[in-house]
Amino acid sequence: MTGEPRVEPETCAAVELTTPIGPLGVLVTPRGVLAVGLAGLAAAEEAAAGLPGLTEGPLPGPVERVRGEFDAYFAGRLRRFTVPIDWRLSSGYAREVREALYAGVGYGETISYGALARRVGDADVEGEFGAARAVGRAMATNPVPVIVPCHRVLAADGSLHGFGGGLEMKRRLLALEGAVPDVLF
């Protein structure tokens, strides 16, 4: 016996969606959406590469639900994703920050990195600037962007900073939600 716990295989379905912001790769398990790749399927697969026990297979119901919600979101008909999230790629402080963002910053709203740090009670850790940077690291490694809306997190002065898909993609998502004017394009 090696002492390593046995990992039971779990089905993971992969789908690449065509969206107005470019291809999104999505990995779905029976637990929910595991990863969203802003640069397509390879990016989603890279995010989940270290998770043991995943085997590619079909999950037609969950995949169609995810496809339907993304289609509705990009058509302006969906304001909050309801697909379950498989949180296994998030842990510790990063998960706490992502859950606070997911639960507390709605469609068309924005929040600063520092304000999000304060929501999780972290304004005094390393001073506010350090707490804001810690939130920035949690956003930069968010495995489920768009669903967990890291595009809604802005600098303290309201400017756009950091986004895995680039600032233009962040602007487009915020414009879709009405959080910034379309004239920025």
C-alpha positions, 0 to 999 in steps of 0.5 A: 500500500502506497499510502495514497488515497485511491481516486475514483474516476469521474466523467468530465465533459469538454465543450468549446463554445463560440461566443461574441468574445471568442471561443470559451472552453468549458469543462463540466463534471457531474458536480458542475462547471469545473473550468472555463478557458477564456482562450478556448478548450486548451486553457480550460484543460490546462486549469484542470490538469492537476486534478486526478481522476478525471476521464473524458466522457459525455454529460449531455444534460449538464453540457446543454445547460451550460451551453444554454446559459452562456447563450442566454448570457451573451444574448443579454437574457441571463443576469445570473448563472445558475449552473452548479460550480465544481469548486475543487480548483479553488481553495483557501483564501482564493475560494473565499474571495471567489465565493464572495464575488459570485454571491455578492456582485451582480450583473452590471455591478462592479467592485474594487479589489480593495472593497472585495478584500474588505467583504471577506474581512481582509482589509487589514492583512498586509494593509489595504494595498496588500489585501487588494493585491491578494484579491488580484491574485485570486482573480488572476487564477480564477478557474471559472471566469465569467460565471464567477465574474472576475471581470467585474473587479476593477482598480480603486480608481475604476480603471480596468486592470488584469484579466485572463482574456485581456482588457478588451475582453473585460471591457466587452463583458462589462459593456454587455452588462451595461457597467461601462458604456459601449463607446469604449470600443 
